[in-house]
Amino acid sequence: MHRLIDQERTEPMSTPTDRTRSREPGSRVAEFDADSRRIATEFREQGFAHVPGLLTGPEVARFRAAALAAIKQRSRKDKDFGTGIVATTDAWEHHPALRELALHPRIGALAEHVAGMPLRVWGGEVLVKHPHETAATGLHDDLTFALLDSRLTFNTWIALDDVPTERGCLTFLPRSHARGGPERVDLAEQYRDPDGYLIRHWPELQWTPRVTVPLRAGDATLHHSRTAHAAGANTTDTTRVSFLLTFTDADATYRPLPGHDPLDLEAGQALPDRRYPRVIR
Ligand SMILES: O=C(O)CCC(=O)C(=O)O
């Protein structure tokens, strides 16, 4: 999958043996190629995967600047779920650089490799947790909120800063995407008990060891929409900036949810390419 190798890189590609020594994001892209099978297997078996060095250093700098500009322009602090996250609304549709990130061929190639099916972009948002934002993101899955019926939907959480545990990186419950019981529960359940609804419906999840994945700027995690996950507070002096890119099955259809702002689509309608473009490889 040579498309994964980035022509924009400023320094020559490091040889695989150098990869562990080099800390510059992107300088480990060499590893990415060899690693893509590991990422796909981990995602399918565990419901999440760590992707080191998805973006190069220059890309991180450019997309981080665009992300902060988008947050300044239009964003809102989450009040509904007490996560302390400040998020944009449809940033990838309003900011050319963020659209470029959402449609990045290297990311698209990896996403379809992992998914094993054609995909489209469903969303691209900037997420910020300011320094000393004490609120954690409670345990949840994304399927509960998904306005979609699809074979597969997943998030790519791209770190645009170094995100050690203290800055609020994500924690995942391995194999929780494959848990039994109902496929999903009503959104009302989540509104009623934001942090407890998953354990109430799947009590076995409280015994699942949790995996916390700190990220270097330019790294990412992928997680299946049914994977239970959470994120810590940001107890550091530095802002946590990330880009949340959601991919869905190219054949997904619209599923309106009570209590959720409707889109101008009919229930069961296929997603229009014009607004939800297919992945570019
Ligand atoms: O960024 C966070 O704190 C939570 C993100 C999240 O829940 C997700 O990416 O699905």
The ligand as an SDF file (V2000), in Angstrom:
LIG
                    3D

 10  9  0  0  0  0  0  0  0  0999 V2000
  -12.4410   13.3410   23.2650 O   0  0  0  0  0  0  0  0  0  0  0  0
  -13.0630   12.8620   24.2010 C   0  0  0  0  0  0  0  0  0  0  0  0
  -12.8990   13.1960   25.3900 O   0  0  0  0  0  0  0  0  0  0  0  0
  -14.0990   11.8010   23.9020 C   0  0  0  0  0  0  0  0  0  0  0  0
  -14.1100   11.4240   22.4710 C   0  0  0  0  0  0  0  0  0  0  0  0
  -15.0900   10.3310   22.1590 C   0  0  0  0  0  0  0  0  0  0  0  0
  -15.8770    9.9130   22.9740 O   0  0  0  0  0  0  0  0  0  0  0  0
  -15.0840    9.7300   20.8110 C   0  0  0  0  0  0  0  0  0  0  0  0
  -14.1710   10.0420   20.0400 O   0  0  0  0  0  0  0  0  0  0  0  0
  -15.9740    8.9560   20.4820 O   0  0  0  0  0  0  0  0  0  0  0  0
  1  2  2  0
  2  3  1  0
  2  4  1  0
  4  5  1  0
  5  6  1  0
  6  7  2  0
  6  8  1  0
  8  9  2  0
  8 10  1  0
M  END
$$$$
